[in-house]
Amino acid sequence: MTTVEHPVRRRPERIPFPVVDEVSRHCLQEEEPETVHIEVHLPGHLDPSRLRKAFTEALHRHPRILMHEAPGHWYSRRYEWELTPDPEVEVVSFAPPGKNALRDARARTLSQAPPLTLSPPIRLEVVTPAPAAGTPTLGHPPAEGTVLFLTINHTALDGPACLRILATAAELYGGKDNSPTAPPIRATGPAAAAPEPIETPSTWVPPARVAPGTPEPSPGNGLLVTELPLPHRPKGSPYTVNDQLMVATALTIAHWNREHGARPRPMRITMPVDDRPRDTTMPIGNGTRLVEVPFGPDELTDSDLPALLRRTAQRTRALKSLPRPQLGHGAALLTAPVLPVSWRAAVTRALRRAAIPWTSTTLLSNIGRIPYALDFGDEAGRARAVWFSAPARMPRGLTVTTASTAGRLHLALRWSRDLLGHGDGAHLRDLFEHCLHATEEAP
């Protein structure tokens, strides 16, 4: 009698949710999806079949992104990612060209999060904008060529990791070298020495909130992107461009709150810190850790900007050098797999609501200089503008994200419609531009 051997079916590989993923998963809200938006402007055009092939191959080169949330039980101790051999959905789509194609694509990136149940939790939409009349002006992104919109479910992935995948796709598509450029060399003299302890506002005092503007009736997030000159920084300055952006953000909100009659309060600005390499060994996922930069109300009066820039530089250097879990020791303890994950979810949501008065004022995410050329070859060309935006859920209600490409600063303001309207966003953009320029004039 012949025995038929059946192949052994192996269980797909599973990865427990890291701390950041679990906390985000606990607190999902349908009204304000946790999406990261990336917008890449190219001067030329892309071939649809070649792009699909290149992006799919890029996903396979970084297999950690080919995953979905594994089904679990009420008594499961952890959420788990289940790796898949291939994408389970069509990841790349092409929007029909039209007058409002850019506006509609931006709206989709804010309102339609890729589901965690289908691999991978990322989407790429290609938009061909209608030709713009006249010449693009400062503050308004170019509208010709091709625009790539990447939408990421932030529970699974962050912006820098997604950009690494896109750089791989660009190299596969165009055959050009998209290796990351070397990071800038920082000063090693006295300006870069370990900062001495300095007095900072107490973290036990509830920080300022962004004063309400003119909320919109529809829920979700609004977005405004603009292009600005890179801020000038005198050679040998003890502060970085990131410190200038941090001060400009703090001054912008202080100006806004004064205009709206809010009482001066200490301010805390959350700042992601990313220490991962940018080459193909970059870990894919949520890899940044969050620190909070404090400001006292008396510091944000424009009276002594040089001193404020120096103090901010000391604080950011100290925070970056301080070893700390991604979301702090409390989150690491809260996500320990001792109780069923459904019980921990209820506790996490309750603690999040209780901690609303102590939530930081806003988030400034400075991606810095884009380290990849994002060169898609001779026909499509290399990226000339890249915008990111981070979720802007209440109680913060406002996030500021910056990146630089081709010697220009690309600023994205994203806000909760429960707090601000589009006119408020435009005014905040003007305030930010004014405050950033003021940091240039500081000797």
C-alpha positions in Angstrom: 0.0 0.0 0.0 1.4 3.4 -1.0 1.5 6.1 1.6 0.7 9.6 0.3 2.8 12.3 2.0 1.1 15.6 2.6 3.2 18.7 2.7 3.5 20.2 6.2 1.6 23.5 6.4 3.7 25.9 8.3 2.1 28.6 10.4 2.9 32.1 9.0 5.6 33.9 11.0 4.1 36.2 13.6 5.7 39.3 15.3 4.2 40.7 18.6 3.2 44.4 18.3 5.9 46.7 19.6 4.9 49.2 22.3 4.2 52.1 19.8 2.0 49.8 17.6 0.0 48.5 20.5 -0.7 51.9 22.1 -1.8 53.2 18.7 -4.0 50.1 18.1 -5.7 50.6 21.4 -6.7 54.2 20.6 -7.9 54.1 17.0 -10.7 56.5 16.1 -12.8 56.2 12.9 -13.4 60.0 12.8 -9.7 60.9 12.8 -7.7 58.0 11.2 -4.0 57.6 12.2 -2.5 58.1 8.8 0.8 59.5 7.7 0.7 61.3 4.4 3.8 61.6 2.1 3.6 63.6 -1.1 6.4 63.4 -3.7 6.5 65.7 -6.7 8.3 64.5 -9.8 9.0 66.7 -12.9 8.1 63.9 -15.4 5.8 61.0 -15.9 5.8 57.3 -14.9 4.8 54.1 -16.7 2.0 52.4 -14.7 3.1 48.8 -15.3 6.8 49.5 -14.5 5.9 51.4 -11.4 3.7 48.6 -10.1 6.4 46.1 -10.7 9.1 48.2 -9.1 7.0 49.0 -6.0 5.9 45.4 -5.5 9.5 44.3 -5.7 10.5 47.0 -3.2 8.0 45.6 -0.8 9.6 42.1 -1.2 13.0 43.7 -0.6 11.7 45.0 2.8 9.5 42.0 3.8 8.7 43.4 7.3 6.1 45.6 5.7 4.3 42.7 4.1 2.0 42.0 7.1 -1.5 42.2 8.5 -2.9 42.0 12.0 -3.3 38.4 13.0 -6.7 37.3 14.3 -6.8 36.9 18.0 -9.1 36.0 21.0 -10.4 38.1 23.8 -7.9 36.4 26.1 -4.9 36.9 23.8 -1.9 38.6 25.6 -0.7 40.5 22.6 -1.7 41.8 19.2 0.5 40.2 16.5 1.6 41.0 13.0 1.4 38.1 10.6 3.9 38.2 7.7 2.6 37.4 4.3 4.5 36.2 1.2 2.9 38.7 -1.1 0.6 41.8 -1.0 -3.0 40.9 -0.5 -4.4 43.9 -2.3 -3.3 46.1 -5.2 -1.1 48.7 -3.5 -0.6 51.1 -6.5 -3.4 53.0 -8.0 -3.7 55.8 -10.6 -6.2 58.6 -10.1 -7.8 60.2 -13.1 -6.3 63.6 -14.0 -8.4 66.7 -13.3 -8.6 70.2 -11.9 -9.1 69.0 -8.3 -7.0 65.8 -8.5 -4.4 67.1 -6.0 -6.9 68.3 -3.6 -8.9 65.1 -3.7 -5.8 62.9 -3.3 -4.7 64.9 -0.2 -8.2 64.5 1.3 -8.0 60.7 0.7 -4.7 60.4 2.5 -6.2 62.0 5.6 -9.5 60.1 5.7 -8.8 56.6 4.3 -6.3 54.6 6.4 -5.2 51.3 4.8 -6.8 48.6 6.9 -4.6 46.6 9.2 -6.4 43.4 8.1 -4.9 43.4 4.6 -1.2 43.2 3.8 0.5 45.7 3.4 -0.9 48.7 5.4 0.3 51.2 2.8 -1.1 52.6 -0.4 0.6 54.5 -3.3 -1.6 56.7 -5.5 -0.2 58.4 -8.6 -1.8 61.7 -9.6 -1.2 63.7 -12.8 -2.4 67.3 -11.9 -4.0 69.6 -14.4 -1.5 72.1 -15.8 -1.3 75.2 -13.7 -1.9 78.6 -15.3 1.1 80.9 -15.0 4.3 80.3 -13.0 4.3 78.7 -9.6 4.9 81.2 -6.8 6.6 80.9 -3.5 4.4 79.1 -1.0 2.5 77.2 -3.6 3.7 73.7 -4.7 4.3 73.1 -8.4 1.3 71.4 -10.1 2.8 69.9 -13.3 4.5 66.5 -13.7 3.5 63.6 -11.5 2.7 63.5 -7.8 3.0 60.3 -5.7 0.8 60.1 -2.6 1.7 57.5 0.0 -0.8 56.8 2.7 0.4 54.8 5.7 -1.5 53.4 8.6 0.6 54.8 11.4 -0.2 51.9 13.7 2.2 49.8 11.5 4.7 52.2 9.9 6.2 55.7 10.1 7.2 58.2 7.4 11.0 57.6 7.3 10.5 53.8 7.0 8.0 54.3 4.1 10.5 56.7 2.4 13.1 53.9 2.5 10.7 51.6 0.6 10.0 54.3 -1.9 13.7 54.9 -2.4 14.1 51.2 -3.2 11.3 51.4 -5.7 12.8 54.4 -7.4 16.1 52.6 -7.8 14.4 49.5 -9.2 12.3 51.7 -11.6 14.8 54.0 -13.0 18.1 52.2 -12.5 19.6 55.2 -10.8 21.6 55.0 -7.5 19.3 56.0 -4.7 21.7 55.3 -1.8 21.3 57.7 1.1 23.6 60.7 1.3 25.9 61.0 4.3 24.4 62.8 7.2 25.7 66.3 7.9 28.8 66.6 10.0 27.9 68.2 13.3 30.3 70.5 15.2 32.6 68.8 17.7 33.9 71.9 19.5 32.4 73.6 22.5 29.0 74.1 20.7 28.5 70.4 20.6 29.7 69.6 24.1 27.3 68.0 26.6 25.0 70.8 27.8 25.0 71.8 31.4 21.8 71.3 33.4 19.5 74.2 32.9 16.3 75.2 34.5 13.2 74.2 32.5 9.5 74.7 33.2 7.9 72.0 35.5 6.4 69.0 33.6 3.8 68.8 36.4 2.1 72.0 35.1 -0.5 71.3 32.4 0.9 72.8 29.1 -0.8 75.3 26.9 -3.3 74.1 24.3 -3.7 75.5 20.8 -6.5 78.1 21.1 -9.6 77.1 19.1 -10.1 79.0 15.8 -13.1 78.4 13.5 -13.9 74.7 13.6 -15.4 73.0 10.6 -18.6 70.9 10.9 -17.1 67.8 9.3 -14.8 65.6 11.4 -11.3 64.6 10.4 -8.1 66.5 9.6 -7.3 69.5 7.3 -4.0 70.0 5.6 -2.0 72.8 4.1 1.4 72.4 2.4 3.7 75.2 1.4 7.3 75.7 0.2 9.7 78.2 2.0 13.3 79.1 1.7 15.6 77.1 4.1 16.3 79.3 7.1 19.7 80.9 7.2 21.9 80.0 10.1 25.2 81.8 10.7 28.3 79.6 10.5 29.4 78.3 13.8 26.0 78.8 15.4 25.4 76.8 18.6 21.9 75.8 17.3 20.7 73.8 14.3 18.0 74.3 11.7 15.9 71.9 13.8 16.2 74.3 16.8 15.1 77.2 14.6 12.1 75.2 13.5 11.3 74.4 17.1 11.5 78.0 18.2 9.4 79.1 15.2 6.8 76.6 16.1 6.6 77.7 19.7 6.5 81.4 18.8 3.8 80.7 16.2 1.5 79.1 18.7 2.3 81.8 21.4 1.3 84.5 18.8 -1.8 82.6 17.8 -2.9 82.1 21.5 -2.3 85.7 22.3 -4.5 86.7 19.3 -7.3 84.5 20.6 -7.1 85.7 24.2 -5.6 82.5 25.8 -3.8 82.9 29.1 0.0 82.4 28.8 1.0 78.9 29.9 4.2 76.8 29.7 4.4 75.0 26.4 5.7 71.5 25.5 6.4 70.4 22.0 6.8 66.7 21.1 9.7 65.9 18.9 10.4 62.5 17.3 14.0 61.3 17.4 15.1 58.7 14.8 18.4 57.0 15.2 18.0 54.3 12.5 20.3 54.0 9.6 18.9 55.1 6.2 20.4 52.3 4.1 18.7 48.9 3.2 19.4 47.7 6.8 16.9 50.2 8.2 14.4 48.5 10.5 10.9 48.9 9.0 8.1 49.9 11.4 7.6 52.7 13.9 11.2 53.4 14.9 11.2 56.9 16.4 11.2 57.8 20.1 9.3 60.8 21.4 10.7 63.5 23.6 9.1 66.8 24.8 10.9 70.1 24.5 9.6 72.6 27.2 9.2 76.4 27.0 8.2 78.8 29.7 5.6 81.5 28.9 8.1 84.3 29.6 10.5 82.9 27.0 8.1 83.3 24.1 7.9 87.1 23.9 10.4 87.8 21.1 12.5 89.7 23.6 15.8 87.7 23.3 15.7 85.3 20.4 19.4 84.5 20.4 19.2 83.4 24.1 16.0 81.3 23.3 17.8 79.6 20.4 20.8 78.7 22.6 18.5 77.4 25.4 16.5 75.4 22.9 19.7 73.9 21.4 20.8 72.8 24.9 17.4 71.2 25.6 17.2 69.3 22.4 20.7 68.0 22.6 20.1 66.8 26.1 16.9 65.1 25.2 18.3 63.4 22.1 21.3 62.0 24.1 19.1 60.7 27.0 18.3 56.9 26.7 14.6 56.5 26.9 11.9 54.0 25.7 10.0 55.1 22.6 6.9 56.3 24.5 8.5 56.4 28.0 8.7 54.0 30.8 5.0 54.2 31.6 3.9 52.9 28.2 6.4 50.1 28.3 4.9 49.0 31.6 1.4 49.4 30.4 2.0 47.1 27.4 3.6 44.3 29.3 1.8 41.1 28.3 0.5 40.2 31.8 -3.2 40.8 31.3 -5.3 40.1 28.2 -4.7 42.7 25.5 -8.4 43.6 25.5 -8.2 44.5 29.2 -5.1 46.6 28.6 -6.8 48.4 25.8 -9.6 49.6 28.1 -7.0 50.7 30.7 -4.9 52.5 28.1 -7.9 54.4 26.7 -9.0 55.5 30.2 -5.5 56.7 31.1 -5.3 58.6 27.8 -8.5 60.4 28.6 -7.3 61.2 32.1 -3.9 62.5 30.7 -5.5 65.0 28.3 -4.6 68.1 30.4 -0.9 67.0 30.4 -0.7 66.1 26.7 1.9 68.2 24.9 0.9 71.4 23.0 1.7 70.2 19.5 4.1 67.9 17.6 7.0 69.1 15.4 8.4 66.4 13.2 11.4 67.6 11.3 12.4 64.9 8.8 15.4 67.1 7.8 17.1 66.8 4.5 15.7 64.0 2.4 18.6 61.5 2.3 17.6 59.9 -1.0 17.6 61.3 -4.5 14.2 59.6 -5.2 15.4 59.5 -8.8 13.0 57.6 -11.1 15.2 57.8 -14.2 15.4 60.1 -17.2 11.6 60.3 -18.0 10.2 60.8 -14.5 13.2 62.6 -13.0 14.1 63.1 -9.3 11.9 64.5 -6.6 11.9 68.2 -6.4 9.5 68.5 -3.4 8.6 66.1 -0.6 5.9 66.8 2.0 5.1 64.7 5.1 2.2 65.2 7.6 1.6 63.4 10.9 -1.9 62.8 12.4 -3.4 65.8 14.2 -5.9 64.2 16.6 -7.3 66.1 19.5 -6.3 67.2 22.2 -3.2 68.5 20.3 -5.2 69.2 17.2 -2.2 70.6 15.3 1.0 69.0 13.9 3.9 70.7 12.1 6.0 68.5 9.8 9.0 69.8 7.8 11.5 68.3 5.3 14.0 69.8 2.9 14.6 68.9 -0.8 16.6 70.7 -3.4 17.5 73.4 -1.0 13.9 74.3 -0.1 11.9 73.8 3.1 8.7 71.9 2.7 6.2 72.6 5.5 3.0 70.8 6.2 0.4 72.0 8.7 -2.2 69.5 9.6 -5.1 70.1 12.1 -8.2 68.6 13.6 -11.3 70.2 12.1 -12.8 70.1 15.6 -10.2 72.8 16.5 -9.4 74.8 13.3 -10.6 75.7 9.8 -8.8 76.2 6.5 -8.5 79.9 7.1 -6.9 79.3 10.5 -4.4 77.0 8.8 -3.5 79.7 6.3 -3.0 82.3 9.1 -0.8 79.8 11.1 1.3 79.3 8.0 1.8 83.1 7.7 2.7 83.3 11.4 5.2 80.4 11.0 6.9 82.0 8.1 7.2 85.3 10.0 8.6 83.6 13.1 11.0 81.4 11.2 12.4 84.5 9.4 12.8 86.1 12.8 15.2 83.3 13.9 17.3 84.1 10.9 17.8 87.7 12.1 19.0 86.6 15.5 22.8 87.2 15.7 
